[in-house]
Amino acid sequence: MNNETTSNANDHIYDILSTLPAGTTTISQIQVDDVLVDVTSFINLNRTENLAYFTSPIGTTLIVDCHKISLLVF
């Protein structure tokens, strides 16, 4: 996969996250650097830093660079 394709895929993830209501959207997993990570919900998106915040199943907050997210499982 070339960098252009990766960039476009990550742009789509960012676009999707930017339309979701913060704090109320249930997401069960995200894929980060080819690893599936269990989450329970999308918390917020920091547009300036390009960071997405998710709640983990144990109640902690996961902060992920949107460029590293390749999949959202609702």
LUMKOL-434598 format. One line per field, with one value per residue: x, y, z of N, C-alpha, C, CB in turn; residue number from 1; residue in three letters. Coordinates in steps of 0.02 Angstrom, whole numbers. Each point is the difference from the previous one (the first is absolute). Glycine has a CB too. Example, Ala and Ser with C-alpha at 12.3 -4.5 7.8 and 13.67 -1.06 7.14 Angstrom:
npx: (660;77)
npy: (-284;112)
npz: (390;-98)
capx: (-45;42)
capy: (59;59)
capz: (0;3)
cpx: (45;-39)
cpy: (60;55)
cpz: (0;37)
cbpx: (-95;59)
cbpy: (-59;-32)
cbpz: (62;-108)
n: (1;2)
res: (Ala;Ser)
END
This chain:
npx: (42;78;15;-132;-64;37;-71;-138;-10;19;-113;-104;39;-27;-144;-49;45;-81;-146;22;-112;159;-42;-74;114;-37;161;-24;139;77;68;115;92;-122;-87;-165;20;-129;-53;-120;14;76;54;5;40;129;-71;143;47;-80;-76;-119;-26;-26;-72;129;-125;67;-105;131;-46;50;78;-24;107;-162;139;-50;-158;30;-152;-112;-33;-143)
npy: (-58;109;73;0;-115;65;135;-67;-79;132;83;-111;15;154;-19;-92;98;123;-84;-43;96;36;-140;-111;-104;-148;8;-167;67;136;-99;79;-45;-108;20;-42;129;-95;156;-21;119;62;73;80;1;73;68;26;-149;-55;-44;-104;31;-167;3;-111;-93;94;140;36;122;-111;152;-76;114;16;-69;-137;-10;-123;5;107;-159;105)
npz: (0;-105;133;-91;85;138;-35;-34;135;85;-80;47;154;-6;-61;119;112;-65;20;163;73;56;77;-104;-78;80;-60;35;-46;-15;-108;106;-142;-90;155;-29;108;66;-37;95;-109;-117;148;-127;-147;88;-154;67;-12;-145;163;-48;161;-18;142;1;8;120;-33;-106;-81;-120;-16;-156;-62;-63;-52;82;-67;-117;80;57;55;-8)
capx: (-42;42;-17;-60;-57;-4;-22;-71;-39;0;-42;-70;-12;-6;-64;-54;2;-21;-73;-32;-12;50;-23;-61;2;28;46;25;72;36;62;56;62;-16;-20;-68;-2;-68;-21;-72;-33;38;-10;9;51;39;14;65;54;-18;-4;-66;-4;-47;-4;17;-46;13;-17;53;-5;52;10;31;11;-46;36;16;-62;-19;-64;-46;-51;-57)
capy: (58;60;51;37;-41;1;67;7;-42;33;60;-22;-14;65;28;-35;19;70;6;-37;38;-13;-26;-41;-49;-64;-32;-59;-11;41;-31;47;-33;-70;-36;16;22;5;63;-1;58;57;56;67;7;62;16;34;-49;-59;-55;-26;-26;-56;-32;-71;-42;4;67;50;37;-13;56;-30;42;-20;-27;-70;-39;-23;-33;11;-52;26)
capz: (0;-2;49;-20;19;73;20;-17;46;65;-7;6;71;32;-22;35;70;8;-5;54;61;52;64;-2;-54;18;-46;37;-12;-49;-21;5;-23;-15;61;22;69;26;31;11;-30;-24;47;-29;-51;5;-70;-5;8;-38;48;17;68;7;65;-4;39;72;23;-11;-62;-49;-44;-60;-58;-53;-56;13;0;-67;1;56;2;38)
cpx: (45;-24;-62;-63;-9;-26;-74;-44;-4;-40;-73;-18;-10;-67;-59;-2;-25;-75;-36;-13;49;-33;-59;2;35;43;31;74;26;62;53;64;-10;-16;-70;1;-73;-11;-75;-36;51;-15;2;55;33;24;69;58;-12;-1;-73;3;-56;0;16;-50;13;-9;54;-11;60;4;41;7;-45;35;16;-62;-19;-69;-39;-53;-55;-41)
cpy: (62;52;38;-38;1;67;9;-41;35;64;-19;-16;65;32;-33;21;72;9;-34;45;-21;-26;-47;-55;-64;-27;-58;-13;53;-39;53;-37;-75;-42;22;16;6;68;-6;59;52;58;67;-2;68;16;32;-49;-64;-63;-19;-32;-52;-24;-74;-39;3;71;52;34;-16;61;-25;53;-26;-31;-74;-44;-18;-32;20;-55;25;-57)
cpz: (0;50;-17;20;76;24;-14;47;69;-2;7;72;37;-18;36;73;10;-5;58;61;55;63;-2;-52;24;-57;38;-10;-48;-20;-3;-19;-8;61;19;75;21;32;12;-31;-23;46;-36;-53;9;-71;-9;1;-39;44;12;69;3;72;-10;42;76;26;-8;-67;-44;-46;-59;-54;-56;-60;9;1;-71;-3;63;-3;46;28)
cbpx: (-93;25;119;63;17;95;115;32;36;112;85;6;69;125;52;12;96;110;14;55;-122;73;43;-61;1;-99;25;-112;-13;-44;-62;-59;67;74;120;-50;110;-3;92;21;-99;-2;50;-37;-63;36;-122;-51;21;50;107;-27;42;17;-86;123;-7;80;-74;81;-64;-17;-4;-49;120;-77;48;99;-39;120;47;20;84;-3)
cbpy: (-62;-22;10;50;-72;-82;44;19;-105;-48;53;-45;-105;15;26;-98;-79;34;4;-106;11;88;102;98;92;-24;108;-48;-123;109;-89;68;88;11;-8;-74;62;-124;68;-62;-20;-41;-69;53;-74;-23;14;99;48;52;39;-20;110;-33;83;27;-74;-95;-55;-68;92;-127;85;-113;27;89;112;39;58;-16;-97;126;-94;101)
cbpz: (61;-120;26;-96;-101;7;-24;-118;-62;23;-74;-117;-6;-3;-112;-78;18;-47;-123;-40;-31;-48;46;40;-85;75;-66;-12;20;48;-67;91;58;-98;39;-90;-11;19;-58;104;72;-121;91;108;-81;122;-19;57;113;-102;54;-122;48;-121;43;-17;-98;-11;77;70;57;5;96;29;35;38;-20;65;105;-22;-66;1;-20;-72)
n: (1;2;3;4;5;6;7;8;9;10;11;12;13;14;15;16;17;18;19;20;21;22;23;24;25;26;27;28;29;30;31;32;33;34;35;36;37;38;39;40;41;42;43;44;45;46;47;48;49;50;51;52;53;54;55;56;57;58;59;60;61;62;63;64;65;66;67;68;69;70;71;72;73;74)
res: (Met;Asn;Asn;Glu;Thr;Thr;Ser;Asn;Ala;Asn;Asp;His;Ile;Tyr;Asp;Ile;Leu;Ser;Thr;Leu;Pro;Ala;Gly;Thr;Thr;Thr;Ile;Ser;Gln;Ile;Gln;Val;Asp;Asp;Val;Leu;Val;Asp;Val;Thr;Ser;Phe;Ile;Asn;Leu;Asn;Arg;Thr;Glu;Asn;Leu;Ala;Tyr;Phe;Thr;Ser;Pro;Ile;Gly;Thr;Thr;Leu;Ile;Val;Asp;Cys;His;Lys;Ile;Ser;Leu;Leu;Val;Phe)
END
